[in-house]
């Protein structure tokens, strides 16, 4: 597998992916890296429309990283969602027939499966709110709700379109669907509100994947890249870009290693954890402005 960085202009941003057949992509975005991966999930179901009059041109801050600690991560875990709450690391995984909700022992990387999705469903983002765990599916139009303490399924919601990333500000949920849109979601009904369009330097940013709420901002993996966008939740403006190129050592990259995906925040200690799909490691990092 080739694992490399490519730098391309914003004008070339839309290069879409063809699902499960052949990769004809480079997702292009200013100073974003594309990395070789396994099977890609496919292009968004529809193009993102934006209101030009509402788009704000803001030059983002650019960040690099330092590794504070490394932890083992199961290479069988195709990470789709990650969250750290009350001393427990939760992970949602993808792939048909392999999608689970699990708890991860940070020190050892050992996993405890809490719930399994049906064989036909592809798991996506997760988040925890009010003692409940919410888990999306990619194209099955279903969200599952579990009791965090027991793993018992409490509810099942339907929603239109695809499910990618999910996070919460402690009151409502936020959902991404592979386009440049992030939707506020009512946790009791799963009804979606009016979306915000995410823009970088005035251009829409597609492929918003795993989401995490950190200090009043939404952090989002940009699928197929080594970058995380720091997004203002009300305006959709990308205020910062974190370049995580080279995070996973080249010696630990195999044919099964896929892209960077997974952000978890320990609010009590301000620790930030990141990993990727089928990665051998999970990293605790800190960021600093370039």
Secondary structure as a PSIPRED ss2 file (coil, helix, strand):
# PSIPRED VFORMAT (PSIPRED V4.0)

   1 X C   1.000  0.000  0.000
   2 X C   1.000  0.000  0.000
   3 X C   1.000  0.000  0.000
   4 X C   1.000  0.000  0.000
   5 X C   1.000  0.000  0.000
   6 X C   1.000  0.000  0.000
   7 X C   1.000  0.000  0.000
   8 X C   1.000  0.000  0.000
   9 X C   1.000  0.000  0.000
  10 X H   0.000  1.000  0.000
  11 X H   0.000  1.000  0.000
  12 X H   0.000  1.000  0.000
  13 X C   1.000  0.000  0.000
  14 X C   1.000  0.000  0.000
  15 X C   1.000  0.000  0.000
  16 X C   1.000  0.000  0.000
  17 X C   1.000  0.000  0.000
  18 X C   1.000  0.000  0.000
  19 X C   1.000  0.000  0.000
  20 X C   1.000  0.000  0.000
  21 X C   1.000  0.000  0.000
  22 X C   1.000  0.000  0.000
  23 X C   1.000  0.000  0.000
  24 X C   1.000  0.000  0.000
  25 X C   1.000  0.000  0.000
  26 X C   1.000  0.000  0.000
  27 X C   1.000  0.000  0.000
  28 X C   1.000  0.000  0.000
  29 X C   1.000  0.000  0.000
  30 X C   1.000  0.000  0.000
  31 X C   1.000  0.000  0.000
  32 X C   1.000  0.000  0.000
  33 X C   1.000  0.000  0.000
  34 X E   0.000  0.000  1.000
  35 X C   1.000  0.000  0.000
  36 X C   1.000  0.000  0.000
  37 X C   1.000  0.000  0.000
  38 X C   1.000  0.000  0.000
  39 X C   1.000  0.000  0.000
  40 X C   1.000  0.000  0.000
  41 X C   1.000  0.000  0.000
  42 X C   1.000  0.000  0.000
  43 X C   1.000  0.000  0.000
  44 X C   1.000  0.000  0.000
  45 X C   1.000  0.000  0.000
  46 X C   1.000  0.000  0.000
  47 X C   1.000  0.000  0.000
  48 X C   1.000  0.000  0.000
  49 X C   1.000  0.000  0.000
  50 X C   1.000  0.000  0.000
  51 X C   1.000  0.000  0.000
  52 X H   0.000  1.000  0.000
  53 X H   0.000  1.000  0.000
  54 X H   0.000  1.000  0.000
  55 X C   1.000  0.000  0.000
  56 X C   1.000  0.000  0.000
  57 X C   1.000  0.000  0.000
  58 X C   1.000  0.000  0.000
  59 X C   1.000  0.000  0.000
  60 X C   1.000  0.000  0.000
  61 X E   0.000  0.000  1.000
  62 X E   0.000  0.000  1.000
  63 X E   0.000  0.000  1.000
  64 X E   0.000  0.000  1.000
  65 X E   0.000  0.000  1.000
  66 X E   0.000  0.000  1.000
  67 X E   0.000  0.000  1.000
  68 X E   0.000  0.000  1.000
  69 X E   0.000  0.000  1.000
  70 X E   0.000  0.000  1.000
  71 X E   0.000  0.000  1.000
  72 X E   0.000  0.000  1.000
  73 X C   1.000  0.000  0.000
  74 X C   1.000  0.000  0.000
  75 X C   1.000  0.000  0.000
  76 X C   1.000  0.000  0.000
  77 X C   1.000  0.000  0.000
  78 X C   1.000  0.000  0.000
  79 X E   0.000  0.000  1.000
  80 X E   0.000  0.000  1.000
  81 X E   0.000  0.000  1.000
  82 X E   0.000  0.000  1.000
  83 X E   0.000  0.000  1.000
  84 X E   0.000  0.000  1.000
  85 X E   0.000  0.000  1.000
  86 X C   1.000  0.000  0.000
  87 X C   1.000  0.000  0.000
  88 X E   0.000  0.000  1.000
  89 X E   0.000  0.000  1.000
  90 X E   0.000  0.000  1.000
  91 X E   0.000  0.000  1.000
  92 X E   0.000  0.000  1.000
  93 X E   0.000  0.000  1.000
  94 X C   1.000  0.000  0.000
  95 X C   1.000  0.000  0.000
  96 X C   1.000  0.000  0.000
  97 X C   1.000  0.000  0.000
  98 X C   1.000  0.000  0.000
  99 X C   1.000  0.000  0.000
 100 X E   0.000  0.000  1.000
 101 X E   0.000  0.000  1.000
 102 X E   0.000  0.000  1.000
 103 X E   0.000  0.000  1.000
 104 X E   0.000  0.000  1.000
 105 X C   1.000  0.000  0.000
 106 X C   1.000  0.000  0.000
 107 X C   1.000  0.000  0.000
 108 X C   1.000  0.000  0.000
 109 X C   1.000  0.000  0.000
 110 X C   1.000  0.000  0.000
 111 X E   0.000  0.000  1.000
 112 X E   0.000  0.000  1.000
 113 X E   0.000  0.000  1.000
 114 X E   0.000  0.000  1.000
 115 X E   0.000  0.000  1.000
 116 X E   0.000  0.000  1.000
 117 X C   1.000  0.000  0.000
 118 X C   1.000  0.000  0.000
 119 X C   1.000  0.000  0.000
 120 X C   1.000  0.000  0.000
 121 X C   1.000  0.000  0.000
 122 X C   1.000  0.000  0.000
 123 X E   0.000  0.000  1.000
 124 X E   0.000  0.000  1.000
 125 X E   0.000  0.000  1.000
 126 X E   0.000  0.000  1.000
 127 X E   0.000  0.000  1.000
 128 X E   0.000  0.000  1.000
 129 X E   0.000  0.000  1.000
 130 X C   1.000  0.000  0.000
 131 X C   1.000  0.000  0.000
 132 X E   0.000  0.000  1.000
 133 X E   0.000  0.000  1.000
 134 X E   0.000  0.000  1.000
 135 X E   0.000  0.000  1.000
 136 X E   0.000  0.000  1.000
 137 X E   0.000  0.000  1.000
 138 X C   1.000  0.000  0.000
 139 X C   1.000  0.000  0.000
 140 X C   1.000  0.000  0.000
 141 X C   1.000  0.000  0.000
 142 X E   0.000  0.000  1.000
 143 X E   0.000  0.000  1.000
 144 X E   0.000  0.000  1.000
 145 X E   0.000  0.000  1.000
 146 X E   0.000  0.000  1.000
 147 X E   0.000  0.000  1.000
 148 X C   1.000  0.000  0.000
 149 X C   1.000  0.000  0.000
 150 X C   1.000  0.000  0.000
 151 X C   1.000  0.000  0.000
 152 X C   1.000  0.000  0.000
 153 X E   0.000  0.000  1.000
 154 X E   0.000  0.000  1.000
 155 X E   0.000  0.000  1.000
 156 X E   0.000  0.000  1.000
 157 X E   0.000  0.000  1.000
 158 X E   0.000  0.000  1.000
 159 X C   1.000  0.000  0.000
 160 X C   1.000  0.000  0.000
 161 X C   1.000  0.000  0.000
 162 X C   1.000  0.000  0.000
 163 X C   1.000  0.000  0.000
 164 X C   1.000  0.000  0.000
 165 X C   1.000  0.000  0.000
 166 X E   0.000  0.000  1.000
 167 X E   0.000  0.000  1.000
 168 X E   0.000  0.000  1.000
 169 X C   1.000  0.000  0.000
 170 X C   1.000  0.000  0.000
 171 X C   1.000  0.000  0.000
 172 X C   1.000  0.000  0.000
 173 X E   0.000  0.000  1.000
 174 X E   0.000  0.000  1.000
 175 X E   0.000  0.000  1.000
 176 X E   0.000  0.000  1.000
 177 X C   1.000  0.000  0.000
 178 X C   1.000  0.000  0.000
 179 X C   1.000  0.000  0.000
 180 X C   1.000  0.000  0.000
 181 X E   0.000  0.000  1.000
 182 X E   0.000  0.000  1.000
 183 X E   0.000  0.000  1.000
 184 X E   0.000  0.000  1.000
 185 X E   0.000  0.000  1.000
 186 X C   1.000  0.000  0.000
 187 X C   1.000  0.000  0.000
 188 X C   1.000  0.000  0.000
 189 X C   1.000  0.000  0.000
 190 X C   1.000  0.000  0.000
 191 X C   1.000  0.000  0.000
 192 X E   0.000  0.000  1.000
 193 X C   1.000  0.000  0.000
 194 X C   1.000  0.000  0.000
 195 X C   1.000  0.000  0.000
 196 X E   0.000  0.000  1.000
 197 X E   0.000  0.000  1.000
 198 X C   1.000  0.000  0.000
 199 X E   0.000  0.000  1.000
 200 X E   0.000  0.000  1.000
 201 X C   1.000  0.000  0.000
 202 X C   1.000  0.000  0.000
 203 X E   0.000  0.000  1.000
 204 X E   0.000  0.000  1.000
 205 X C   1.000  0.000  0.000
 206 X C   1.000  0.000  0.000
 207 X C   1.000  0.000  0.000
 208 X E   0.000  0.000  1.000
 209 X E   0.000  0.000  1.000
 210 X E   0.000  0.000  1.000
 211 X E   0.000  0.000  1.000
 212 X E   0.000  0.000  1.000
 213 X E   0.000  0.000  1.000
 214 X E   0.000  0.000  1.000
 215 X C   1.000  0.000  0.000
 216 X C   1.000  0.000  0.000
 217 X E   0.000  0.000  1.000
 218 X E   0.000  0.000  1.000
 219 X E   0.000  0.000  1.000
 220 X E   0.000  0.000  1.000
 221 X E   0.000  0.000  1.000
 222 X E   0.000  0.000  1.000
 223 X C   1.000  0.000  0.000
 224 X C   1.000  0.000  0.000
 225 X E   0.000  0.000  1.000
 226 X C   1.000  0.000  0.000
 227 X E   0.000  0.000  1.000
 228 X E   0.000  0.000  1.000
 229 X E   0.000  0.000  1.000
 230 X E   0.000  0.000  1.000
 231 X E   0.000  0.000  1.000
 232 X E   0.000  0.000  1.000
 233 X C   1.000  0.000  0.000
 234 X C   1.000  0.000  0.000
 235 X C   1.000  0.000  0.000
 236 X C   1.000  0.000  0.000
 237 X E   0.000  0.000  1.000
 238 X E   0.000  0.000  1.000
 239 X E   0.000  0.000  1.000
 240 X E   0.000  0.000  1.000
 241 X E   0.000  0.000  1.000
 242 X E   0.000  0.000  1.000
 243 X E   0.000  0.000  1.000
 244 X C   1.000  0.000  0.000
 245 X C   1.000  0.000  0.000
 246 X C   1.000  0.000  0.000
 247 X C   1.000  0.000  0.000
 248 X C   1.000  0.000  0.000
 249 X C   1.000  0.000  0.000
 250 X H   0.000  1.000  0.000
 251 X H   0.000  1.000  0.000
 252 X H   0.000  1.000  0.000
 253 X C   1.000  0.000  0.000
 254 X C   1.000  0.000  0.000
 255 X C   1.000  0.000  0.000
 256 X C   1.000  0.000  0.000
 257 X C   1.000  0.000  0.000
 258 X C   1.000  0.000  0.000
 259 X C   1.000  0.000  0.000
 260 X E   0.000  0.000  1.000
 261 X E   0.000  0.000  1.000
 262 X E   0.000  0.000  1.000
 263 X E   0.000  0.000  1.000
 264 X E   0.000  0.000  1.000
 265 X E   0.000  0.000  1.000
 266 X E   0.000  0.000  1.000
 267 X C   1.000  0.000  0.000
 268 X C   1.000  0.000  0.000
 269 X C   1.000  0.000  0.000
 270 X C   1.000  0.000  0.000
 271 X E   0.000  0.000  1.000
 272 X E   0.000  0.000  1.000
 273 X E   0.000  0.000  1.000
 274 X E   0.000  0.000  1.000
 275 X E   0.000  0.000  1.000
 276 X E   0.000  0.000  1.000
 277 X C   1.000  0.000  0.000
 278 X C   1.000  0.000  0.000
 279 X C   1.000  0.000  0.000
 280 X C   1.000  0.000  0.000
 281 X E   0.000  0.000  1.000
 282 X E   0.000  0.000  1.000
 283 X E   0.000  0.000  1.000
 284 X E   0.000  0.000  1.000
 285 X E   0.000  0.000  1.000
 286 X E   0.000  0.000  1.000
 287 X E   0.000  0.000  1.000
 288 X E   0.000  0.000  1.000
 289 X E   0.000  0.000  1.000
 290 X C   1.000  0.000  0.000
